[in-house]
Amino acid sequence: MKDPEAISANRLAHITGPEVKELIGWRRDVPLQEERARLLREVGTVLLESFQGQASNLIEASGRSAPKLLELMITHFPGFRDQAVYKGRQVFFYKRAQIFVGDVYGAFQGEGAYGALSEIEQLTMFADYRVPVVLRVMDVLHFTPELADKFVFRIADYRVPVALRVMEVLHITPALADKMEKRQTFCPGSEEEIELRAASVLAVELFREAIRSHFGSMASEVGGGGLQYGLPTSVQLDWWMWEIGENSKHEHPPHHRTLTMFY
């Protein structure tokens, strides 16, 4: 970054739409550019008003707790409240709030004054658009023509590239698969968009539990479980799958498309 001060709280509190485009180096207008600018102004303003203008103070206020840091994010920053109503019930994803916590943890390699966040395993994967494609390619999200409903969950056994198996966790109608193939837009907060995100969270949790079930005893034999013995969190599985998806995006099927601020 040419000017690190460009993301200081003072500068963010007054950022404009054109400045957002300049900040990320886009030649054309950014999708939802003015809304992105508004949310960045919110971040800058809240940091100035509640955390002396420093993100480090926000992290310190969490007491090095990943769930507490997540709670602080959604309490102080309304733009991070990624939630929806699904058939009369409230659903919480908190993708961007969780990815902030995960990125802090990852940037400092889980160590030091800012990176040593406890209970990082309480976070889920970051429900957006790339990982569902990877899950589909891995047959964790399974598209089938047989079912009438959009999504039907049936937990069977597990199939993954590390000799575990996760199969038939999710079935989707041909109409929904066709919509993705044709790159049609999913309405944010629609049932199909919520279901796809929620199914991805569930699939990764099943994936993680399968790994823990298979390798947990070996971890305990060498002195206890935990990250240092290779048992992954959902955050780490998300990083792994996201990298696979980015590296293979030209070979993978299209991802679902939603114009939203929560991804």
Protein Blocks (a to p, Z undefined) as FASTA:
>chain_A
ZZlmlmgmklmmmccfklmmmmnopabdcehklmmmmmmmmmmmmmmmmnnopaklmmmm
noopaklmmmmmmmmmmmlmccddeehiacdfklmmmmmmmmmmmmnnopajklmcghkl
mpccdddfkmmmmmmmnomaccdfkbmbfbdcddfbdddfkopacehkbccdfklmmmmm
nopacdehiaklmmmmmmmmmmmmmmmmmmmmmmmmmmmmnopacjknopacfklmmmmm
mmmmmmmmmmmccddddddfkZZ
